[in-house]
Amino acid sequence: MNASTTITKRLRIHGRVQGVYFRESMCQKAAQLGVTGWVRNLRDGTLEATIQGTEEAVRHMLEWAKRGPEMAGVTDMEVTESSGSYAEFERRDTA
């Protein structure tokens, strides 16, 4: 796999991830890295996201998501393979 190959990952982020500007911060980071996909809060207090981009960009996004914004407290992050095609990165409503 080379750096220009597009990969897609699904994230489930646990901890203090709602009400701490996580979704908006993730949108900003995705724009910086050229990553597409989406992010939303789930009713159980976790955060779900799909990220798509080059291997390098996705790797950087995953590293960022392990910490999140300053006020967040990430305790766990599940990462699985995903699919789809996304033109931009969007913040979605709670599922």
C-alpha atoms as one frame of an Amber mdcrd trajectory, in Angstrom:
protein
   0.000   0.000   0.000   1.453   3.374  -0.906   0.816   6.827   0.513  -1.714
   7.731  -2.191  -3.942   4.710  -1.556  -7.271   5.733  -0.040  -8.258   3.872
   3.118 -11.381   4.101   5.271 -11.663   3.429   9.002 -14.606   3.420  11.416
 -13.900   4.746  14.914 -15.766   4.363  18.194 -14.284   6.687  20.801 -14.989
   6.268  24.519 -14.443   8.586  27.468 -15.229  12.268  27.989 -15.908  12.944
  24.301 -19.249  14.758  24.270 -19.690  18.411  25.223 -15.947  19.057  24.853
 -15.868  20.411  21.276 -14.691  17.012  19.949 -16.815  16.899  16.798 -15.961
  20.436  15.697 -12.279  19.928  16.507 -12.303  16.706  14.499 -13.808  18.562
  11.533 -11.035  21.145  11.724  -8.314  18.470  11.961  -9.824  16.574   9.020
  -9.731  19.758   6.925  -6.053  20.271   7.808  -5.188  16.690   6.820  -7.444
  16.399   3.764  -9.483  13.624   5.388 -13.137  13.053   4.456 -15.944  11.237
   6.287 -18.154  12.148   9.227 -18.434  12.261  13.022 -21.425  12.060  15.388
 -22.296  11.574  19.051 -24.053   8.377  20.057 -26.714   8.203  22.754 -24.521
   5.969  24.941 -22.021   8.810  25.400 -19.493   7.599  22.860 -18.510   9.196
  19.587 -18.568   7.467  16.200 -16.653   8.540  13.107 -15.699   7.333   9.670
 -12.467   8.733   8.286 -11.146   8.364   4.754  -7.959   9.525   3.137  -4.406
   8.559   2.327  -2.727   6.079   4.626  -0.578   8.856   6.087  -3.490  11.272
   6.625  -5.622   8.567   8.274  -2.704   7.589  10.517  -2.336  11.217  11.655
  -6.096  11.477  12.219  -6.081   8.302  14.333  -3.212   9.660  16.448  -5.134
  12.905  16.988  -8.375  11.038  17.844  -6.607   9.081  20.614  -6.245  12.422
  22.452  -8.927  14.657  20.955  -9.274  18.333  21.847  -7.892  19.789  25.066
 -10.989  19.204  27.231 -11.557  15.611  26.062 -10.611  12.514  28.027 -10.347
   9.571  25.629 -10.252   6.251  27.490 -10.556   3.826  24.565 -10.826   3.848
  20.781 -12.013   0.960  18.625 -10.862   1.050  14.992 -12.321  -1.186  12.286
 -12.168  -1.290   8.508 -14.956   0.556   6.710 -16.012   1.524   3.204 -17.912
   4.196   1.352 -17.023   7.329  -0.538 -17.036  10.764   1.072 -16.549  14.133
  -0.618 -16.052  16.125   2.586 -15.896  15.742   6.357 -19.163  16.513   8.134
 -20.485  16.747  11.648 -23.674  14.704  11.908 -26.476  14.852  14.451 -26.609
  12.413  17.339 -27.633   8.893  16.346
